[in-house]
Amino acid sequence: MLKDFPAMVADPLVSSEAFIKAIKGVSDPPVEGGLNKVELSLEALARSSLYVPAKAEVITEWAISKMFKEKMFQMCVRPTYSYCDTSLI
């Protein structure tokens, strides 16, 4: 059963698949002792040898969703108002 799931690649910048899994994964940094997701994204943008379809869009989507989730979490944990209004979402 476990053989169906490949082990996490030590370098998430070796392939587009590894990069996407690392950037969209839960843990940050994706590899223990490695680059965090922001550093990983900057390195991916700098490497012309790493082909990821729509690389900039993937990174932008991740960054915006991360900022949005953190902002919504802050609003719910420490609301400015007496309730957490998520009706605008």
Secondary structure, 3 states (H helix, E strand, C coil): CHHHCCCCCCCCCCCHHHHHHHHHCCCCCCCCCCCCHHHHHHHHHHCCCCCCCCHHHHHHHHHHHHHHHHHHHHHHHCCCCCCCCCCCC
